[in-house]
Amino acid sequence: MANDDKKITSDAAFLRTSLMGKSPDNSFSGALSFMRRKYTRDLTGVDVAVTGIPFDQATSNRPGARFGPQAVRAATAQHAWGSVWPWRFDPFKTLAVVDYGDCAFDYGSVEQVPQDIEQHITDIVSQGVSTLVIGGDHYITYPVLKAYFEKYGQMGLVHFDAHRDFEQDIGGRIDHGTMFTLATRDGLIDPKRTVQIGIRTHYTGETGNDIRVMNAAEVNTLSAPEIAQEVRDIIGTGPTYLTFDIDCLDPAYAPGTGTPVPGGLTSYQALAIIRELKGIDFVGMDVVEVAPAYDHGEITANAAAMLGLEILCLKAWAKGARPKS
Ligand SMILES: [Mn+2]
C-alpha cells in the first residue's frame, strides 16, 4: 500500500507498509488501531507510539476506564481521513506514529501493575520515542511520569482535569486522586512549572498549594489565547508533559467517565486551548479516564479521539508541519 493511496482497502493497521500518510480504510471496517496507524512494536524511525494502558483499579467512583483504549481507537476511525481542521495538514505526513498496542499486566496482582506500566513506557521512551497514552484511569500517569523522568529529569506539567488529584497520600496506595501528590513528592514534576486547567472540585491534600490552578470559572472568563499565553509563561522552555483527564470536559461532552463533574469545559474550549499551545513540543502526552460503559453515542470516546489527534497535531507542528497554502 503506497503512501497516500486513494484506493480503499482494509486493515491498514496490519497491511500498511509506510509509517506515514493517511489511511485508505473505510471508516466502518477494518482493524481498529489508533487513527489506522500501523500496529507494531518496531520503533525504527518512529516519532510517537500510541499505547493503551487499560487499568482502572485505582478509580474512586465508577470503574470502566479499562475499556477506554478500545473505545478511543474505534472512535478515531472516522477521523483517519485527510487533513485536520483547522490545522489544514495531515499530521501523519510529518510525524511517524504507530499503535504500539496495550500495556500487559496481571489484573490480580494490582501492586505489580505500576512497575509494569513504568517498564512498558521505559521500553518506548528509552528508544527516543514519545508516547500518547490512552487510559485507563488517571493513576497511570504516575508510573508513566516515572519512566519519562529517567530520560528527561524533572518536568513541567500541563494538566486538564475537573480534579486536582493532589489528595493526601497515606502511603502505598494506588489511587487516581493522589498521583500528583506522589509525582511532586518524588520530584518528577516541578510545581513551579505546572498548571492545572478546568478544576471545579475542592481537595483535601496538603501539597500542591503553590501550583497555578485555572479553575473552570476562570477558564470561562478567559479566551483560549489568554489561557495559552499563561501556560507558556508558566512552563517556560524545559521538558513538559501534557495530561488530559476527559472529565475536564463537562459531562454533556464527556458523560462516559468515572467521576463526572457538571460545569466543565466544552469540547470546543478544550480543543481551542490545545490549538493555541502550538509551538510547545511536549515530551509525552496522555488522554485518560474514558469509561465507555457510561457513554452515549460515543460522545466521550469521540471527544477523546479528537483530543488525541489534535495533541498529535501539536507534535507534528513542532516537527515542522504547516498548513497547505
Ligand atoms: Mn478527574
Residues whose N, C-alpha, C, O or C-beta is under 5 A from the ligand:
A	BS01	MN	D161 A162 H163 D245 D247
